[in-house]
Amino acid sequence: METSAVAGDQDQQWLLNCLSATLDPNQEVRSSAEASLNQASLQPGFGAALSKEGEESFELPAVSSEEKEVIRKLLLSSLDDTHRKICTAISMAVASIAAYDWPEDWPDLLPFLLKLITDQSNMNGVHGGLRCLALLSADLDDATVPKLVPVLFPVLHTIVSFPESYDRYVRTKALSIVYSCTAMLGVMSGVSKTEMFALMMPMLKPWMNQFSIILEHPVQPEDPDDWGIKMEVLKCLNQFIQNFPSLAESEFLVVVRPLWQTFVSSLRVYTRSSIEGTEDPYAGRYDSDGAEKSLDSFVIQLFEFLLTIVGSAKLVKVIASNVRELVYHTIAFLQMTEQQIHIWSIDANQFLADEDESTYSCRVSGALLLEEVVSYCGREGIDAIIDAASKRFNESQQEKAAGSTVWWRMREATLFALAFLSEQLLEAEVSGLTSVRLGELLEQMITEDIGTGVHQYPFLYARIFASVARFSPVISDGVLEHFLSAAITTIAMDVPPPVKVGACRALSELLPKANKGNFQPQMMGLFSSLADLLHQARDETLHLVLETLQAAIKAGFLTASMEPMISPLILNIWALHVSDPFISIDAIEVLEVIKCSPGCIHQLASRILPYVGPILNNVWLLQQQPDGLVAGSLDLLTMLLKSASTDVVKAAYDVCFDAVIRIILQSEDHSEMQNATECLATFISEGRQQMLVWGGDSGFTMRSLLDAASRLLNPDLESSGSLFVGSYILQLILHLPSQMAQHIRDLVAALVRRLQSAQIAGLRSSLLLIFARLVHMSAPNVEWFINMLMTIPSEGYGNSFVYVMSEWTKLQGEIQGAYPIKVTTTALALLLSTRHPELAKINVQGHLIKSDAGITTRAKAKLAPDQWTVLPLPAKILTLLADALIEIQEQVLGDDDEEDSDWEEVQEGDVESDKDLIYSTGAASLGRPTYEHLEAMAKVYNENQGDDYEDDILCVSDPLNEINLAKYLADFFMKFSQTDRQLFDTLCQSLTQAQQNAIRMVLNC
């Protein structure tokens, strides 16, 4: 041992000497040391030795205070360097040092910079000082900004106000500092509102006046410096309006006219530069500081500020009288640019990606502004949209008649705007908010260009098809059938890709609503055309074609005779893209709707099982298999099993069951383990008791299932590998209850150990669901389950019941999905109903104690972590049940903020005392819900919750899934209050007013 230690020390010393030699001024010594290190790096243990050397030998460079002082002075004296890039590098160095030294160890930094930027005789120094301040201002905290602003803003205002002395670059940089500081003040205004308002009040008017002066000059073409300074003004205005609305409102009128001038003149420049392409829009270019100088970035910022104005209840009134002009001009901004036409014409995938993802652009920013107008201006906003769209449509007609070659752009932009707002416009039509018949207007627009050259105006055709899809509810059946037939024909034609994109969109929307008798004869041709498209498509277009196929098959147009034409092709696409989670999932979804089509499941199974069987049974023999092939094959098999007939499930069992078990027991790949777990859960869900005898030895099959459970519940297994174990265990206890009964104690102990080591929230929630389901299964003897948990030890706690309830009550609010929430919530009610003496002995985490220390930074969080109250377990359970009621009520009310506040606001005179709140005679004033109302609450709650719990098919067979949670809780509270009023009153004292109100409401059913 001693010899080994000595050798290790010698090796470590040799490594240190080599590292030191690499810094030797002699070239030969350095080269020799580097060669030795390269040879050593090939030996085992080199990395560990290097790490050890770094830990033991590295020391932070020791710089004396005197040296620091010299460095700081040298840097400051170099800020006026004539080379802009060098000046920027020095500014970055100053800002980095200031993060540590200023203001305590560098008190003269700010006075120096202020003096530097006011010295007009040294414009290079002004540049450098502002660049340095701009970097500093981006990292200032809430302690520094209030001290800095009163000194700095007057100096910056002077710079911005004298264009004859300072060029636009300098003035723009000064405005960027104003923006950064104002943004920080806005963050602080929520905490120290009075102080921040007092700080900004004297500065607001002079700044607003200066902003007005800058904006009143029309936007200039091919002048990025003009765009840049105006963009910084808009950013500052945005901060002023957002963070200090009541202050800015009084001064806002001064910028309204200049702002409109900027808006209108920018449209003229944008039209020539970007839409027509006759002037330079400086797209994709940046200044020496890395700031974008394109016209697009300026226009986007303009729209962002207008969004803020429209979204302000106070400021929108200022522009309300001009909302029609605002909308009219905005639609013109939505025209496709020359660059977009060029890119989208040669790349349909990019066209589709930009359309689907609403890629940030002037076009999308303008559409978002229109959306805000509709949201905040109500009927006036809707009327403004319809009026502007009609005007723009008429103008495009006039341009077309006059022989213009670009008339279609405004027509396409108008349809794009309407389609972007389709949801709001359709709602307005239904509610009677507008008197215009939207369907008639749309039909006029989309039928106007029937017969126009599809090759000449591909993007207009694409937009027409997409608009028909969006507005199908208000378009007449005859017009819809015409366009559906046209879309089917277009898919088979040699037309530009954007047109086929639009046709696919129309097919996806219209086929599910189509008259099958009218269109069934065309389906063979359509499926053949879509199959041809699949050979050509890639990325985004492949996703679209698969989506279209899925819609057509789901609508019921696929017959058993067509299945051989589609299924092999989709399986091939799945195999080619198995490593791509998006395309492979799309392909599986198409196969799933094929499976559900009449007469297709057995044909599909005969294609899938011979393919996935060898893959799953030879996992460890396959060489260089594609990434994700095994996990993807398990996904494919799971899809086939869900809701399948018994003979299909048995056929899959014979081919794949043993392989799935082996993967769970032996694989180290977490994706494979997750998918195998889900697959095994589906086998149990569909095969149930019959599955145990399919292999000939039911005992062996059951042992295999238990072995899989044991591996997945191993506390040493990484949480990701066990992620779906909850779904698997749930199927075991639901469908094999008699076989599992003798293993319940061992199962519970394993669940506790797995819960203690689980690192993923989803896994923890799914394990708690199992505990909750076991509570239900133990009813009416829930006490037995509690007693059993109490006999199982748990590290760090008195017993497993204490541990499980501590975790359960802490995580209940994070559980998602209607089924898990129903099971866990009702299980808590069952536990509380037992009145078990152990409940009152357990204290658990209550509610978070709010801090009054202002903004919580990371440093503050470390020094003062979150603190929680402590509640007795029965009181905590009651609060969780009350919270469940509140959530249901909020879902029914549509999560309306005002309604939420109504639940929380209870006048003191409405109640006699906290203790008797539940029985107050004034309770009926909140409304007395009927049984029908509780049923409606449950329906809305189920719809809003959805069910993301692994797969809702796996829990559909559980009778607990049919629980009406609102009624269950109402019955529970009624019974609890009647059978043990003293305990009920005591526990209610721990509730908030909102929680008490929620219980009071259901008690008066």
Secondary structure as GFF3:
##gff-version 3
##sequence-region A 1 1005
A	DSSP	alpha_helix	2	21	.	.	.	ID=ss1
A	DSSP	alpha_helix	27	40	.	.	.	ID=ss2
A	DSSP	alpha_helix	46	57	.	.	.	ID=ss3
A	DSSP	alpha_helix	65	77	.	.	.	ID=ss4
A	DSSP	alpha_helix	84	101	.	.	.	ID=ss5
A	DSSP	alpha_helix	109	117	.	.	.	ID=ss6
A	DSSP	alpha_helix	123	137	.	.	.	ID=ss7
A	DSSP	alpha_helix	145	161	.	.	.	ID=ss8
A	DSSP	alpha_helix	168	189	.	.	.	ID=ss9
A	DSSP	alpha_helix	193	215	.	.	.	ID=ss10
A	DSSP	alpha_helix	224	243	.	.	.	ID=ss11
A	DSSP	alpha_helix	245	270	.	.	.	ID=ss12
A	DSSP	pi_helix	271	275	.	.	.	ID=ss13
A	DSSP	alpha_helix	295	310	.	.	.	ID=ss14
A	DSSP	alpha_helix	316	319	.	.	.	ID=ss15
A	DSSP	three_ten_helix	320	322	.	.	.	ID=ss16
A	DSSP	alpha_helix	323	333	.	.	.	ID=ss17
A	DSSP	alpha_helix	338	346	.	.	.	ID=ss18
A	DSSP	alpha_helix	348	357	.	.	.	ID=ss19
A	DSSP	alpha_helix	362	401	.	.	.	ID=ss20
A	DSSP	alpha_helix	407	420	.	.	.	ID=ss21
A	DSSP	alpha_helix	422	431	.	.	.	ID=ss22
A	DSSP	alpha_helix	438	447	.	.	.	ID=ss23
A	DSSP	alpha_helix	458	470	.	.	.	ID=ss24
A	DSSP	three_ten_helix	472	474	.	.	.	ID=ss25
A	DSSP	alpha_helix	477	491	.	.	.	ID=ss26
A	DSSP	alpha_helix	497	510	.	.	.	ID=ss27
A	DSSP	three_ten_helix	511	513	.	.	.	ID=ss28
A	DSSP	alpha_helix	516	536	.	.	.	ID=ss29
A	DSSP	alpha_helix	539	554	.	.	.	ID=ss30
A	DSSP	alpha_helix	563	576	.	.	.	ID=ss31
A	DSSP	alpha_helix	581	595	.	.	.	ID=ss32
A	DSSP	alpha_helix	601	617	.	.	.	ID=ss33
A	DSSP	alpha_helix	629	641	.	.	.	ID=ss34
A	DSSP	alpha_helix	646	666	.	.	.	ID=ss35
A	DSSP	alpha_helix	670	694	.	.	.	ID=ss36
A	DSSP	alpha_helix	698	712	.	.	.	ID=ss37
A	DSSP	three_ten_helix	719	722	.	.	.	ID=ss38
A	DSSP	alpha_helix	725	735	.	.	.	ID=ss39
A	DSSP	alpha_helix	737	741	.	.	.	ID=ss40
A	DSSP	alpha_helix	744	757	.	.	.	ID=ss41
A	DSSP	alpha_helix	761	778	.	.	.	ID=ss42
A	DSSP	alpha_helix	782	790	.	.	.	ID=ss43
A	DSSP	alpha_helix	800	811	.	.	.	ID=ss44
A	DSSP	three_ten_helix	812	814	.	.	.	ID=ss45
A	DSSP	alpha_helix	818	833	.	.	.	ID=ss46
A	DSSP	alpha_helix	837	841	.	.	.	ID=ss47
A	DSSP	beta_strand	843	848	.	.	.	ID=ss48
A	DSSP	alpha_helix	858	863	.	.	.	ID=ss49
A	DSSP	beta_strand	868	872	.	.	.	ID=ss50
A	DSSP	alpha_helix	873	892	.	.	.	ID=ss51
A	DSSP	alpha_helix	897	904	.	.	.	ID=ss52
A	DSSP	three_ten_helix	908	910	.	.	.	ID=ss53
A	DSSP	three_ten_helix	917	919	.	.	.	ID=ss54
A	DSSP	three_ten_helix	921	926	.	.	.	ID=ss55
A	DSSP	alpha_helix	931	945	.	.	.	ID=ss56
A	DSSP	three_ten_helix	952	954	.	.	.	ID=ss57
A	DSSP	three_ten_helix	959	962	.	.	.	ID=ss58
A	DSSP	alpha_helix	965	979	.	.	.	ID=ss59
A	DSSP	alpha_helix	981	988	.	.	.	ID=ss60
A	DSSP	alpha_helix	993	1003	.	.	.	ID=ss61
###
